[in-house]
Amino acid sequence: MQEDPALRQAMFQDCTERMDAFALKEREMAAAVLQTDVGTFPSLFCRRLLDGFASGRVSIDDVKAMERGALATDPDVMRRVLPVMLGQEPPGI
């Protein structure tokens, strides 16, 4: 994905469209977690998610788990994904 800008752009577009489709309250809550505004939330979330995926910090299994709502219910997924979503560097960097 990192080597293919067209694929990354397509994935980013798909991601932001999915985030835009969330109910306003869900977008407000997610924006609060990311410490951003509702309008910026989709692009910030998707950029960080794709960066995390490209770097290997977020796996395809993590993405699938998030699609099932595991970010709110699975502590292991939360531990792996939340630092990426917050833009935090992994330990040791």
LINWO-V818961 format. One record per helix or strand of 3 or more residues. SS is the DSSP state (~ for helix, > for strand). FROM is the first residue (numbers start at 0). TO is the last residue. If there is no record, write none. Layout:
BEGIN
SS_FROM_TO + SS_FROM_TO
END
This chain:
BEGIN
~_4_19 + ~_23_33 + ~_37_54 + ~_59_66 + ~_69_71 + ~_74_84
END
